[in-house]
Amino acid sequence: MHRKQRRWNCWIKPWRASTIPLRCATAIMPIPAASAPPLSAFSAEQQRKSCSKNGQKIFMQALEQIQNWYNSVAAPRLQSEFAAELPEIAVGISGRGSECFGFDDEHSRDHDYALGLAFYLTGSAERKFGFRLERFYNRLRKEFPPTKDTSMESRCGGLEHGVIIIEDFFEKHLGYPGAPQTFQQWLYTPEYAFAEVINGAIFRDDAGVISRIRHSIAEDMPEDVRLKKLAARAAMMAQSGQYNYMRCIKHGEMGSAVLALDEFVRNSISMVFLLNRSFAPYYKWAFRAMKSLPILGNLSEELTRLLTENTLPEAKAEQIEKIASEVIKELAWQKLTDLNDDYLEAHAFQLMQHIHSREIAALHVMEG
């Protein structure tokens, strides 16, 4: 199957390669806004003009808009008013929301949407000048609003702008104040949570505190943990798709068959991200993000058809086997299996044999 061979500036940075070969070079944060025009002044009206061409409105994504606003408005005023404190201030945007992933469009502005910056500080820096920096930011947004398009945040969403203590940012998303310190944290933290703390862009970070944490999360997952997760995904793909889907059909349990199909697709998506040494985002954006992956990213189309096309169960079973076959080929390419078996469960147990940690290897094959 054709593989995409291109340099990708996705919002996810693959982990450091161990003995597993990778096919492509990858870019790391921040996401550049190469097409952003230099602006000497900024207003909502000027922004609207910059988003039109020949009278036709062109949508400019939030990351590009906020980088324009930072470069032309926030950065020079920050330099003027916080020159002494700048070495302790990191500026950027990361977290939940389509705009942090670069997936926002015209329909994103009806909820949980507002352009803004985050000022990431250590706890000691926040105590020294955090209140003054927050007042500066509020004044800046009032005098030079980044955009008029803002919506009320929902209880489940939440905006990630203003002064934020670095430890609080990671605690909010991961449940602990920085990069994982144990294999349990690596294994059981939801992959979408990791994706949320390394997405977006960091425009300035002289001290490098938040950038080092983001880099560690992006690159330092232990290989034993990745292998355990791969084994769990292979086992679940086999159980739900290759085994239970058609059994549910034969039993006349059509609802259960749909659930089995959903389980297969979810685990397939996670499997592909793990094979790319990346983190699958929140399900809403999983297919969108998967398309950009260099390894098996094209399976996003197969998985979409599996869920949406009105085909006979036998045809869906064939699609399941085709997807499983592509995954097995990639596992073999990464030298993680050498079995001649089309059932993914067998490969799951071979993946377990590659794990060096006795504690991780002793876990149930489906755990993780």
SULGIHU-V766837 format. One record per backbone hydrogen bond with DSSP energy under -0.5 kcal/mol. CO is the residue of the C=O (numbers start at 1). NH is the residue of the N-H. Records with the same first field share a line. If there is no record, write none. Layout:
# SULGIHU-V766837
CO=NH, NH
This chain:
# SULGIHU-V766837
3=5
4=6
8=10, 27
12=14
19=21
25=8
30=32
33=36
43=47
44=48
45=49
46=50
47=51
48=51
49=52
51=58
53=56
56=53
59=61
61=65
62=66
63=67
64=68
65=69
66=70
67=71
68=72
69=73, 74
70=75
73=77
74=78
75=79
76=80
77=81
78=82
82=86
85=88
86=89
88=90
89=206
90=120
91=203, 204
92=118
93=201
97=100, 101
98=101, 102, 103, 104
100=200
105=108
106=109
107=110
108=111
113=151
117=162
118=92, 120
119=121, 164
120=90
121=166
122=126
123=127
124=128
125=129
126=130, 131
129=133
130=134
131=135
132=136
133=137
134=138
135=139
136=140
137=141
138=142
139=143
140=144
148=150
152=112
162=119
164=121
165=169
166=170
167=171
168=172
169=173
170=174, 175, 176
171=175
182=186
183=187
184=188
185=189
190=193, 194
191=195
192=196
193=197
194=197, 198
195=198, 199
196=95
200=31
201=93, 203
204=91
208=212
209=213
210=214
211=215
212=216
213=217
214=218
215=219
216=220
219=16
222=225, 226
223=227
224=228
225=229
226=230
227=231
228=232
229=233
230=234
231=235
232=236
233=237
234=238
235=239
236=240
237=241, 242
238=243
239=244
240=245
243=247
244=248
245=249
246=250
247=251
248=252, 253
249=252
252=254
253=257
254=258
255=259
256=260
257=261
258=262
259=263
260=264
261=265
262=266
263=267
264=268
265=269
266=270
267=271
268=272
269=273
270=274
271=275
272=276
273=278
274=277
277=15
282=285, 286
283=286, 287
285=289
286=290
287=291
289=292
290=293
293=297
294=4, 296
296=299
297=300
298=301, 302
299=303
300=304
301=305
302=306
303=307
304=308
305=309
309=311
312=315, 316
313=317
314=318
315=319
316=320
317=321
318=322
319=323
320=324
321=325
322=326
323=327
324=328
325=329
326=330
327=331
328=332
329=333
330=334
331=336, 337
332=335
339=341
342=344
343=346, 347
344=348
345=349
346=350
347=351
348=352
349=353
350=354
351=354
352=355
357=361
358=362
360=363
364=367
